[in-house]
Amino acid sequence: MQIPVTSGAGFIGGHPARLFVIDDHDVVVLNNFGPFYGTPERKYTVELCQNRAGKGDSSYRLAEGDVRDADSSKPSELIGYKLRQAIREGVAESVEWYRLNREWYEPWILEG
């Protein structure tokens, strides 16, 4: 299975990317290499994933880019479907989950 991972070279995204590679999935990582996490750590994460992919039936592809860049076509070219749409849907679900939980918890929090 081909799995896209945004920020997959960073601290948080690197963990699922590595686990997907270990489970013999084809991983496509899009990372903007921004200033929030050290470059040596990201290079180490990328090397771990690439080395592991070379030992099994998985693959690991890395592209530098940002999903927020409206002019970038890299994400959809890399994985073959509309990554932006999938991200929008995921964000919309997260926002709805937050809204529902806030409505449920807020009365309790305000009472206490």
C-alpha positions in Angstrom: 0.0 0.0 0.0 1.3 3.5 -0.8 1.1 5.8 2.2 1.7 9.6 2.1 3.3 11.2 5.2 3.5 14.9 5.5 6.4 16.2 7.6 7.7 12.6 7.5 11.3 13.5 8.1 10.4 15.4 11.4 10.1 14.2 14.9 6.3 13.4 14.8 5.9 12.3 11.2 9.1 10.3 11.2 7.8 7.8 13.6 4.8 6.6 11.5 6.9 6.8 8.3 9.4 4.4 9.8 6.7 2.1 11.1 5.0 2.0 7.7 8.4 1.2 6.0 9.0 -1.6 8.6 5.5 -3.0 7.7 6.6 -3.1 4.1 4.4 -0.3 2.8 5.5 2.2 0.1 6.0 5.5 1.9 6.0 8.9 0.2 7.2 11.7 2.4 6.7 15.4 1.8 8.7 17.6 4.1 9.4 21.4 3.9 12.5 21.1 6.1 11.4 24.2 8.0 13.4 25.7 11.0 11.3 24.0 13.7 13.3 20.8 14.0 17.0 20.3 13.4 18.3 19.2 10.1 20.7 16.5 11.5 17.8 14.8 13.2 15.7 14.8 10.0 18.6 13.5 7.9 19.0 10.7 10.5 15.2 9.9 10.2 15.4 9.8 6.4 18.5 7.6 6.5 16.8 5.1 8.9 13.8 4.9 6.6 15.8 4.5 3.4 18.0 1.8 4.9 15.1 -0.1 6.2 13.2 0.2 2.9 16.3 -1.3 1.2 16.0 -4.4 3.3 12.4 -5.3 2.7 9.6 -5.1 0.2 8.9 -1.4 1.0 10.0 1.8 -0.7 10.6 5.2 0.7 10.5 8.4 -1.4 11.3 11.9 -0.1 10.3 15.2 -1.7 11.0 18.6 -0.4 7.9 20.8 -0.5 5.1 22.2 1.5 1.4 21.2 1.3 0.5 24.9 1.9 2.2 26.0 -1.3 -0.6 26.5 -3.8 1.7 26.4 -6.7 3.3 23.1 -5.8 2.1 20.1 -7.7 4.7 17.7 -6.1 2.3 16.1 -3.6 -0.3 14.9 -6.2 2.5 13.9 -8.7 4.2 11.9 -6.0 1.4 9.8 -4.9 -1.0 9.8 -7.8 -4.1 11.3 -6.2 -5.3 14.6 -4.8 -3.3 14.9 -1.6 -4.6 18.4 -0.9 -8.2 17.1 -0.9 -7.3 14.3 1.5 -5.6 16.8 3.8 -8.6 19.2 3.7 -11.0 16.4 4.5 -8.7 15.2 7.4 -8.5 18.8 8.8 -12.3 19.2 8.4 -12.9 16.0 10.4 -10.4 17.2 13.1 -12.2 20.5 13.4 -15.6 18.9 13.6 -14.3 16.4 16.3 -12.9 19.4 18.3 -16.2 21.3 18.0 -18.3 18.4 19.2 -16.0 17.6 22.1 -15.8 21.3 23.1 -19.6 21.5 23.1 -19.8 18.4 25.3 -17.0 19.4 27.8 -17.5 23.1 27.9 -20.4 23.2 30.4 -18.5 20.9 32.8 -15.4 23.1 32.6 -17.3 26.3 33.1 -19.2 24.9 36.1 -16.0 23.8 37.8 
